[in-house]
Amino acid sequence: MNRTVLVLLAAVLAVLGALLYRWCALAPAAEPVRRLAHDPRLVVEPAPLTAAHRNEAELQDCNACHVLTAAVPSAKCLACHEEIAERLSAASGHHGRDLTGECVACHPDHVESIVDFERETFNHLRALFPLRGAHAQLQCEECHTGAAGFRYIGIAYGDCGVCHDDPHRGELSAGGSACATCHDEEEWGGRHLSFDHDRDSRYPLLEAHAALDCEACHEPPGPGKPLGAARFKEIGMECAACHEDPHAGQFGATPCEQCHTEAGFTGRDVLFRHEDFAPFSLEGAHAEIACDACHRGQAAGEVPLYRGLLHECAACHEDPHGGQFGADDCASCHNLASFTGRDVLFRHEDFAPFPLTGAHLATPCADCHAPREGAAFASFRGVPRDCAGCHEDPHQGSLSQEDCAACHVTADWSVSGERFSHDRDTNFPLDGLHRVVDCVACHASLVYCPAPRDCAGCHAAEAECLQGRVRVGGEVETWPPSPHAGRVACEECHDTSAPHQSPASYAARCAACHSPRYASLHLAQLTLLQGLASGTKDEKMRACLWAGGHNFAGAEARARALLEKR
């Protein structure tokens, strides 16, 4: 019986050996199996299982992997290695696209390592997770190392969070595919960041916002912390979320965009127009004034005031008139063009009790409206309206100052013949030759009163000559007085209406007092004197000739005396 069993066992072993030998010929790469063909003892006493299988309890039974009639079938391998089965079924990955044949052809057991290939030369692009960008720079161990050592299967690759800590702490969308919305594999950030604020967020960045650094709104949680650790969700989109209110709440709930744009927030980019939004339109010179000229803080460094400002002129302008006009409306005289000069609406003839006429129109305002002593402003109220208030009296009180206009007009201050009449306005009417005499011939100065009204007042030399006091050669000589002195009035001999009277003109007047035979007496006297003085330029002799008309006797005696001395 025992002999029969042994024979049968030997026969079976022989058949198995033949089959194994044939299979080894077909699979030259399966070196361990080939050794079994040459050394049948290994079937009974094989080498230890590979390290990956050695501690798996179910694999301690040879039948878990082996069959008696063939090599280890791939179906038994794939029953445990389901990931590989899925890839083979889907024709994906390195196993599904690149390899054919049985698993044991590449992965024989009972050797130290069941995986034997060159890592450095492996083309990872053939794997389910191609290495691109920064991933291609990684060492194999950085991803293919687990608790059981180096591994290739079961490495998660569809979720970035498997390898990368979430810098956003779960604040953004979960799931590995979501990371690719903003990041790519080249660098993770910088210019490779594919996030588009306008496209991928609810707050498009426009104008000045587009120029801001990300950290200006998304501030990292601390120094040295990356931008990725900053908050990206639940950031307020209202202006106040990032900007302090520069108006300190003066505008309440008024939307900022009513006045401001994102172009620059200030200056020319402000939409606010005073005439559209404020109760005080800016016109004329006001339109050129800088905002802070009116909108100032109550103290240095304080927020400028925009609400509660007074609109009256006095709120911004000091009264240049020192309160002289009281509560009068400034607009009655001033407009907004420039407040002064030709833009002043005030017209003297319309508003003042003293109309400006003639030369007054060309007089500078300051000539009459000068500041009173100690005052910093011009005087407009209480300015005298009489001539003496501005003009010094050229007549030194000799005339009445109550009515200068009786003689003067404002055109040029000169005396107007239409107003002043010597005949009407004085007690010395001008008749005859007096009318053609220049004023200064009688009035040496502008002090007109008192002025002499008798002939001697103006013709003093002639009057003195009648009295015998004659200036001869620079000295006053005393002669016998003329018989006419004190006895005959000037107008009895002189006709004030006849110019250039000659000695012959007096003939009739002489005859009127004397007998007719004296009619030519005056002419004869002067003819005699002219004969005596003939041919001489002696000043004394010529004085005698001049004096002969009013004091002939004295002149003749003096002339003869002068001739005797020659």
C-alpha positions in Angstrom: 0.0 0.0 0.0 2.7 2.5 1.0 4.7 1.6 -2.1 1.7 2.3 -4.3 1.2 5.8 -2.7 4.8 6.6 -3.1 4.7 5.7 -6.8 1.6 7.8 -7.4 3.2 10.8 -5.6 6.3 10.5 -7.6 4.3 10.4 -10.8 2.4 13.5 -9.8 5.6 15.3 -9.0 7.1 14.3 -12.4 4.0 15.7 -14.2 4.2 18.9 -12.2 7.9 19.3 -12.9 7.3 18.9 -16.6 4.6 21.5 -16.5 6.6 24.0 -14.5 9.6 23.5 -16.8 7.5 24.2 -19.9 5.9 27.3 -18.2 9.3 28.6 -17.3 10.4 28.4 -20.9 7.5 30.6 -21.8 8.2 33.0 -19.0 11.9 33.6 -18.9 11.6 36.6 -16.6 10.1 34.5 -13.8 13.4 33.5 -12.3 12.0 32.2 -9.0 9.6 29.8 -10.8 12.4 28.6 -13.0 14.4 27.7 -9.9 11.4 25.7 -8.8 11.6 23.6 -12.0 15.3 22.8 -11.3 14.8 22.3 -7.6 11.4 20.6 -6.9 12.2 20.8 -3.2 11.3 24.4 -3.2 7.7 23.5 -3.8 7.7 21.7 -0.6 10.0 24.1 1.3 9.6 27.6 -0.4 11.5 30.8 0.6 9.7 33.2 3.0 6.9 35.4 1.6 7.8 38.9 0.4 7.9 41.6 3.0 4.6 43.1 1.8 2.8 39.7 2.3 4.7 38.3 5.2 2.5 39.6 8.0 -0.8 39.0 6.2 -2.4 36.0 8.1 -4.6 34.9 5.2 -1.6 34.6 3.0 0.1 32.0 5.2 -2.1 29.4 3.4 -0.4 28.5 0.0 -3.8 28.0 -1.5 -4.6 31.6 -1.0 -2.4 32.4 -4.0 -1.3 29.1 -5.6 -3.1 26.4 -7.7 -1.8 22.9 -8.4 -2.0 23.0 -12.2 -0.6 26.5 -13.1 1.3 29.5 -12.0 -0.2 32.0 -9.6 -3.2 33.3 -11.5 -3.7 37.1 -11.8 -7.3 36.7 -10.6 -6.0 35.7 -7.2 -3.8 38.8 -7.1 -6.6 41.1 -8.2 -8.9 39.7 -5.6 -6.8 41.4 -3.0 -5.4 44.3 -5.1 -8.7 45.8 -6.1 -7.2 49.2 -7.1 -5.2 47.4 -9.8 -8.2 45.5 -10.9 -10.1 48.8 -11.3 -7.3 50.3 -13.4 -7.0 47.2 -15.6 -10.8 47.3 -16.1 -10.7 51.0 -17.0 -7.4 50.7 -19.0 -6.1 53.6 -17.0 -2.8 54.3 -15.2 0.5 52.5 -15.7 -1.1 49.0 -15.2 -4.1 49.6 -17.3 -2.3 51.2 -20.3 1.2 49.9 -20.4 1.3 46.3 -19.1 0.0 42.9 -20.3 0.3 39.3 -19.0 0.1 37.8 -15.5 0.9 39.7 -12.3 3.6 37.2 -11.2 5.6 38.1 -14.3 6.6 41.3 -12.6 5.7 40.6 -9.0 6.9 37.1 -7.9 6.5 36.3 -4.3 8.9 34.5 -1.9 11.5 37.2 -2.7 12.6 40.2 -0.5 10.7 42.9 -2.5 7.8 42.1 -4.7 8.3 45.4 -6.6 11.4 45.7 -8.7 11.8 48.6 -11.1 13.8 51.8 -11.6 12.1 54.7 -9.8 14.3 57.4 -11.4 13.5 56.3 -14.9 9.8 55.7 -14.4 7.7 58.0 -16.6 5.2 59.4 -14.2 3.1 60.8 -17.0 1.9 57.2 -17.5 0.5 57.2 -14.0 -2.9 58.4 -12.9 -1.3 61.5 -11.5 1.1 63.0 -14.0 3.8 65.2 -12.4 3.8 68.7 -13.8 5.2 72.1 -12.7 6.4 72.2 -9.1 5.2 68.5 -8.6 7.9 67.4 -11.1 10.6 68.7 -8.8 9.6 66.5 -5.8 11.5 63.3 -4.7 9.5 60.0 -4.9 9.7 59.6 -1.1 7.9 62.8 -0.5 4.6 61.2 -1.7 5.2 57.4 -1.8 6.0 56.9 1.8 3.5 55.6 4.3 3.2 53.8 7.6 4.1 50.5 5.9 7.1 52.0 4.1 7.4 52.8 0.4 4.2 52.3 -1.5 2.8 53.0 -5.0 -0.8 52.0 -4.8 -3.4 53.7 -2.8 -1.8 57.1 -2.8 -4.6 59.7 -2.8 -4.1 62.2 -5.6 -7.5 63.8 -6.3 -7.5 66.1 -3.3 -4.8 68.8 -2.7 -5.5 68.6 1.0 -4.0 65.1 1.2 -0.5 66.6 0.8 -1.0 70.3 1.4 -2.3 72.0 4.5 -5.2 74.3 3.7 -3.8 77.8 4.3 -7.3 79.1 4.2 -8.4 76.9 7.2 -11.5 75.6 5.4 -12.8 79.2 4.8 -13.0 78.7 1.0 -14.7 75.9 -0.9 -13.8 72.4 0.2 -12.5 69.7 -2.1 -9.2 69.3 -4.0 -10.7 70.4 -7.3 -11.7 73.7 -5.8 -8.0 74.7 -5.3 -7.5 74.7 -9.1 -10.0 77.6 -9.4 -7.2 79.9 -8.2 -4.0 77.9 -8.2 -2.0 75.9 -10.7 0.9 73.4 -10.3 3.6 75.8 -11.5 4.1 77.8 -8.3 0.9 78.1 -6.1 0.9 81.9 -6.0 2.3 85.1 -7.5 1.8 85.4 -11.2 0.6 81.9 -11.4 -2.4 82.6 -9.2 -5.3 82.3 -11.6 -7.8 83.9 -9.2 -9.6 86.8 -10.9 -11.3 89.1 -8.3 -13.7 90.4 -10.8 -14.7 87.0 -12.0 -14.4 84.8 -8.9 -15.6 87.1 -6.2 -18.7 89.2 -5.5 -16.7 92.4 -5.3 -15.0 93.5 -8.6 -11.9 95.6 -8.2 -12.3 98.9 -10.0 -10.0 101.9 -10.5 -8.0 102.6 -7.4 -9.1 99.4 -5.7 -7.4 97.5 -8.5 -4.0 99.0 -7.6 -4.1 97.9 -4.0 -2.0 95.0 -2.6 -4.1 92.0 -1.6 -2.9 92.5 2.0 -4.5 95.9 2.2 -7.9 94.2 2.5 -6.9 90.6 3.3 -4.6 91.1 6.2 -2.6 88.1 7.3 -3.3 87.1 11.0 0.2 88.1 12.1 3.7 89.2 11.2 5.4 86.7 8.8 2.1 84.9 8.1 1.4 84.2 4.4 -1.4 85.9 2.5 -3.1 82.6 2.2 -3.8 82.6 6.0 -5.8 85.9 5.7 -9.5 86.1 5.8 -11.2 85.9 2.4 -14.8 85.2 3.4 -17.2 87.5 5.3 -15.3 90.6 4.5 -17.6 93.6 4.4 -18.1 95.2 1.0 -19.3 98.5 2.4 -16.9 101.4 2.3 -16.9 101.6 6.1 -15.5 98.0 6.3 -12.1 99.3 5.1 -12.3 103.1 5.2 -12.7 105.2 8.3 -15.4 107.8 7.8 -13.4 111.0 7.2 -16.5 113.0 7.8 -17.0 111.6 11.3 -20.6 110.6 10.7 -21.8 114.1 9.5 -23.5 112.5 6.5 -25.2 109.7 8.4 -26.6 107.0 6.1 -25.9 108.9 2.9 -24.2 106.5 0.5 -20.5 107.3 -0.1 -20.9 106.7 -3.8 -23.2 109.7 -4.0 -20.1 111.9 -3.9 -17.1 109.5 -4.3 -15.9 107.2 -7.0 -13.3 104.4 -7.0 -11.1 106.3 -9.4 -9.4 108.3 -6.7 -11.8 109.1 -3.8 -10.7 112.7 -3.7 -9.9 115.7 -5.9 -11.3 115.7 -9.5 -12.6 112.2 -9.0 -15.2 113.4 -6.5 -18.7 113.4 -7.9 -20.0 115.9 -5.4 -21.0 119.2 -6.9 -21.8 122.0 -4.5 -24.6 123.3 -6.7 -26.3 119.9 -6.9 -26.1 118.7 -3.3 -25.5 121.7 -1.0 -27.9 124.5 0.0 -25.2 127.0 -0.9 -24.3 127.2 -4.6 -20.8 128.2 -5.4 -20.7 131.1 -7.8 -18.2 133.7 -9.0 -15.1 133.9 -6.8 -16.6 131.3 -4.4 -16.2 128.7 -7.2 -12.4 129.2 -7.1 -11.9 128.8 -3.4 -10.3 125.7 -2.0 -12.8 123.5 0.0 -10.8 123.8 3.2 -11.1 127.6 3.1 -14.7 127.2 4.4 -14.8 123.6 5.6 -12.3 123.6 8.5 -12.1 121.9 11.8 -13.0 123.9 14.8 -9.5 123.2 16.0 -6.2 122.1 14.4 -6.4 118.4 13.3 -10.1 118.1 13.8 -12.5 116.8 11.1 -13.6 119.5 8.7 -17.2 120.6 9.2 -19.7 120.1 6.4 -23.0 120.2 8.2 -24.2 123.1 10.2 -22.2 125.8 8.5 -23.8 129.2 8.3 -24.5 130.7 4.9 -24.3 134.4 5.8 -21.3 136.4 4.6 -20.2 137.2 8.1 -19.7 133.4 8.8 -16.6 133.4 6.6 -15.8 137.0 6.0 -14.7 139.5 8.5 -16.7 142.8 8.2 -14.2 145.1 6.4 -16.5 148.0 7.3 -16.2 147.5 11.0 -20.0 147.2 11.5 -20.7 150.6 9.9 -23.5 149.2 7.9 -25.1 147.1 10.7 -27.5 144.5 9.4 -27.5 145.8 5.8 -27.4 143.0 3.2 -23.9 142.7 1.8 -25.4 141.8 -1.6 -26.8 145.3 -2.0 -23.3 146.5 -2.8 -21.2 143.4 -3.5 -21.6 140.4 -5.9 -19.8 137.1 -6.0 -17.5 137.9 -9.0 -14.7 139.3 -6.9 -16.2 141.3 -4.0 -14.2 144.4 -4.8 -13.3 146.8 -7.6 -15.4 147.0 -10.7 -17.5 144.1 -9.5 -18.9 146.1 -6.6 -22.6 146.8 -7.3 -22.6 150.0 -5.1 -23.2 153.2 -7.0 -22.6 156.4 -5.1 -25.4 158.1 -6.9 -27.9 155.3 -6.0 -27.1 154.6 -2.4 -25.2 157.5 -0.9 -26.6 160.9 0.0 -23.7 162.5 -1.9 -23.9 161.9 -5.6 -20.5 161.9 -7.4 -20.3 164.4 -10.3 -17.6 166.0 -12.3 -14.1 165.5 -11.0 -15.5 163.7 -8.0 -16.1 160.7 -10.3 -12.4 160.3 -11.0 -11.4 160.7 -7.4 -10.2 157.4 -5.7 -12.5 156.2 -3.0 -9.7 156.2 -0.4 -9.2 160.0 -0.9 -12.5 160.6 0.9 -13.0 157.3 2.7 -9.8 157.0 4.6 -9.6 155.2 7.9 -10.2 157.3 10.9 -7.3 157.7 13.3 -6.6 154.3 15.0 -9.1 152.4 12.8 -8.2 149.6 10.5 -11.1 150.1 8.1 -12.2 152.9 5.8 -14.8 155.3 7.0 -18.1 155.2 5.1 -20.6 156.5 7.6 -20.3 160.0 9.1 -18.1 161.2 6.2 -18.6 165.0 5.9 -20.5 166.1 2.8 -19.5 169.8 2.8 -16.6 170.9 0.7 -14.5 171.8 3.8 -14.7 168.2 4.9 -12.3 167.2 2.2 -10.9 170.4 0.7 -8.7 172.9 2.4 -10.1 176.4 2.1 -8.0 178.2 -0.5 -9.6 181.5 0.6 -8.5 181.1 4.2 -11.9 182.0 5.6 -12.3 185.2 3.6 -15.4 183.8 2.0 -18.3 181.9 3.3 -17.8 178.1 3.2 -21.4 177.3 3.4 -22.0 177.5 -0.3 -18.9 176.9 -2.4 -21.2 175.9 -5.2 -22.2 179.5 -5.5 -18.9 180.0 -7.4 -17.5 176.5 -8.1 -18.7 173.5 -10.1 -17.4 169.9 -9.6 -16.2 169.6 -13.2 -12.8 171.1 -12.4 -13.2 173.3 -9.3 -12.5 176.4 -11.3 -14.8 179.4 -11.0 -17.7 179.1 -13.5 -18.9 182.2 -15.1 -22.3 180.7 -15.2 -22.4 180.7 -11.4 -20.1 183.6 -10.1 -20.9 187.1 -11.2 -18.7 189.9 -10.0 -21.5 192.4 -10.6 -24.1 190.3 -8.8 -22.1 188.5 -6.1 -19.8 191.4 -4.9 -20.2 195.0 -3.9 -17.8 196.1 -6.7 -19.4 195.7 -10.1 -16.9 195.5 -12.9 -17.4 198.2 -15.5 -15.5 199.3 -18.5 -11.9 198.4 -18.4 -12.2 196.5 -15.2 -14.0 193.7 -17.1 -11.0 192.8 -19.2 -8.5 193.0 -16.4 -7.1 189.7 -15.2 -8.3 188.7 -11.8 -4.8 188.5 -10.4 -4.2 192.1 -11.3 -6.5 193.0 -8.4 -6.5 189.7 -6.4 -2.8 188.7 -5.9 -4.0 185.7 -3.8 -7.1 183.6 -3.4 -7.9 185.7 -0.3 -10.5 187.8 -2.0 -11.9 189.6 1.0 -11.4 192.3 2.1 -10.4 193.9 -1.2 -10.1 197.6 -1.8 -12.9 199.2 -3.7 -11.4 202.7 -4.3 -9.0 203.4 -7.2 -6.0 203.9 -4.8 -6.4 200.3 -3.6 -5.2 199.0 -6.9 -3.5 202.2 -8.4 -1.4 203.0 -5.4 1.5 204.4 -7.3 -0.6 207.0 -9.1 -2.4 207.9 -5.9 0.9 208.4 -4.1 2.1 210.5 -7.0 -0.8 212.9 -6.6 0.2 213.3 -2.9 3.8 214.1 -3.9 5.4 210.7 -3.0 7.1 209.5 -6.1 9.6 206.6 -6.6 12.5 207.9 -8.6 15.5 205.7 -9.3 14.6 203.3 -6.5 14.1 206.0 -3.9 10.8 207.6 -2.8 11.1 211.4 -3.3 8.8 214.0 -1.9 7.4 216.6 -4.3 4.8 219.2 -3.9 1.4 217.6 -4.1 -0.7 218.0 -7.2 -3.4 220.6 -7.0 -5.8 217.8 -7.9 -4.9 215.8 -4.8 -7.9 215.4 -2.5 -10.0 217.8 -4.7 -10.7 215.8 -7.9 -12.0 212.2 -8.0 -10.2 209.9 -10.4 -13.3 209.2 -12.5 -13.7 213.0 -13.1 -10.7 212.8 -15.3 -10.5 209.1 -16.3 -13.1 207.2 -18.3 -13.1 203.6 -17.1 -14.8 202.4 -20.3 -12.2 203.8 -22.7 -9.0 201.8 -23.2 -5.7 203.3 -24.2 -6.7 206.9 -23.4 -4.2 209.6 -24.8 -3.5 213.1 -23.4 -5.8 214.5 -26.1 -8.7 212.4 -24.6 -8.6 214.5 -21.5 -9.0 217.9 -23.3 -12.8 218.0 -22.8 -12.6 217.0 -19.2 -9.9 219.6 -18.5 -12.1 222.3 -20.2 -15.1 221.1 -18.1 -13.3 222.3 -14.9 -11.1 225.0 -16.3 -11.8 227.5 -19.0 -11.8 226.3 -22.6 -8.3 227.8 -23.0 -7.1 225.0 -20.7 -8.5 222.3 -23.0 -5.1 221.3 -24.3 -3.3 222.0 -21.0 -2.6 218.4 -20.2 -1.3 217.7 -23.6 1.0 220.7 -23.5 2.4 219.6 -20.1 3.2 216.1 -21.2 4.7 217.5 -24.5 7.0 219.7 -22.4 8.1 216.8 -20.3 8.7 214.6 -23.3 10.9 217.3 -24.7 12.9 217.5 -21.5 13.4 213.7 -21.4 14.0 213.4 -25.1 17.0 211.4 -26.0 17.7 210.1 -22.5 17.4 206.7 -20.9 18.0 208.1 -17.5 15.7 206.1 -15.1 15.0 209.2 -13.0 14.1 211.3 -16.0 11.8 208.6 -17.3 10.2 208.5 -13.8 9.5 212.2 -14.1 7.9 211.6 -17.5 5.6 209.0 -16.0 4.7 211.1 -13.0 3.8 214.1 -15.1 0.3 212.9 -15.8 -0.7 213.1 -12.2 1.7 215.7 -10.7 2.9 217.9 -13.6 4.3 220.7 -11.4 6.5 218.4 -9.3 7.6 216.4 -12.4 8.6 219.5 -14.3 10.6 220.9 -11.4 12.4 217.6 -10.8 13.1 217.2 -14.5 14.7 220.7 -14.7 16.7 220.0 -11.6 18.1 216.8 -13.2 19.0 218.8 -16.4 20.9 221.3 -14.4 23.1 218.7 -12.8 24.3 217.5 -16.2 
